[in-house]
């Protein structure tokens, strides 16, 4: 596990999926960090350790209050990051994680990458890309 993730909880349990992805400031950035993420296709924000995002030059643009499962509230900074998995990438919002926050990959980031989680095989697969097209009635 990279040193930048020291102090962050690692949730390991049967049925959970973890995958390594690269995190960058933008598609063209040369600097990147590989992070082992818990894949949660039901979450709506990805979480990356704050120090990793700062090291990569990613800046927060807003602060958001989140409600935890126990009902307590925490405030976190949010910015945008570029994620890559096996050579394919996409940008998505990211929470600046604090010690105790699990590095997490959410549904928005999965969609940006064009991936879907198969929870039975615990693997990521390309999603079927669909495009709506209007037809002219004449």
C-alpha positions in Angstrom: 0.0 0.0 0.0 1.5 3.4 -0.9 2.7 5.5 2.0 0.2 8.3 1.2 -2.5 6.0 2.3 -1.1 5.4 5.7 -3.7 6.2 8.3 -6.6 5.4 6.0 -8.8 2.5 6.8 -8.7 -0.5 4.6 -12.0 -2.4 4.4 -11.4 -6.0 3.5 -14.4 -8.3 3.6 -15.9 -11.1 1.5 -17.9 -9.7 -1.4 -16.2 -6.3 -1.6 -14.2 -5.3 -4.7 -10.9 -3.4 -4.7 -9.1 -2.3 -7.8 -6.0 -0.2 -8.4 -6.5 3.0 -10.5 -4.3 5.9 -11.5 -5.3 9.3 -10.3 -4.1 12.5 -12.1 -4.8 16.2 -12.2 -5.9 16.0 -15.8 -5.6 13.7 -18.8 -2.4 15.4 -20.0 -0.7 15.5 -16.6 2.5 13.5 -16.3 2.2 13.1 -12.6 0.0 10.3 -11.3 -0.5 8.1 -8.2 -1.9 4.5 -8.1 -4.5 4.1 -5.5 -6.3 0.9 -4.4 -10.0 1.7 -4.3 -13.0 0.1 -2.8 -15.5 0.0 -5.7 -19.0 1.1 -4.6 -21.4 1.3 -7.5 -24.0 2.8 -5.1 -21.9 5.7 -4.0 -22.1 9.1 -5.7 -18.6 10.6 -5.0 -15.2 9.1 -5.2 -12.8 9.6 -2.3 -9.0 10.0 -2.6 -6.6 10.8 0.3 -6.3 14.6 0.6 -2.5 14.6 0.5 -2.5 12.6 -2.8 -4.8 15.2 -4.4 -2.7 18.1 -3.1 0.5 16.4 -4.3 -1.0 16.1 -7.8 -2.0 19.7 -7.9 -5.7 19.1 -7.6 -7.6 22.0 -5.9 -10.9 21.9 -4.1 -13.6 24.2 -5.5 -16.3 23.7 -2.8 -17.0 22.3 0.6 -19.8 19.8 1.1 -21.4 18.4 4.3 -22.0 14.6 4.1 -24.1 12.5 6.4 -22.5 9.2 7.6 -24.4 5.9 8.1 -24.6 6.6 11.8 -26.3 10.0 11.2 -23.3 12.1 12.1 -22.2 14.8 9.7 -18.7 15.5 8.2 -17.5 18.3 6.0 -15.1 17.5 3.1 -13.6 19.5 0.3 -14.5 18.5 -3.3 -12.5 19.0 -6.5 -12.1 17.2 -9.9 -9.6 14.5 -10.8 -8.8 12.3 -13.8 -8.9 8.6 -13.2 -7.4 5.8 -15.4 -8.0 2.1 -15.4 -6.1 -0.2 -17.8 -5.3 2.7 -20.1 -8.8 4.2 -20.3 -9.6 7.4 -18.4 -12.2 10.0 -17.5 -12.7 13.0 -15.2 -15.0 13.0 -12.2 -15.7 14.9 -8.9 -13.6 13.7 -6.0 -13.8 14.1 -2.2 -10.6 15.1 -0.4 -10.4 12.2 2.0 -9.2 12.5 5.6 -7.6 9.9 7.8 -10.3 7.2 8.5 -11.9 7.7 5.0 -11.6 4.7 2.7 -10.4 5.4 -0.8 -13.6 4.8 -2.8 -14.6 4.7 -6.4 -18.2 5.7 -7.1 -20.8 5.3 -9.8 -20.1 8.7 -11.4 -16.4 7.8 -11.9 -17.3 4.3 -13.2 -19.6 5.9 -15.8 -16.9 8.4 -16.8 -14.6 5.5 -17.4 -17.3 3.6 -19.3 -17.2 0.8 -16.8 -19.7 -1.3 -14.9 -19.1 -3.5 -11.8 -20.1 -7.1 -12.0 -20.7 -7.8 -8.3 -20.8 -11.6 -8.7 -17.3 -11.8 -10.4 -16.1 -8.7 -8.6 -14.7 -7.4 -11.9 -15.0 -4.2 -13.9 -16.3 -4.5 -17.5 -16.9 -2.1 -20.3 -20.4 -0.8 -20.1 -22.8 -0.9 -23.1 -22.6 2.7 -24.4 -26.0 4.1 -25.5 -26.8 7.3 -27.3 -30.3 8.7 -27.7 -31.1 10.0 -31.2 -34.0 12.1 -32.1 -35.7 11.2 -35.4 -37.5 13.7 -37.6 -41.1 12.9 -38.3 -42.2 14.3 -41.5 
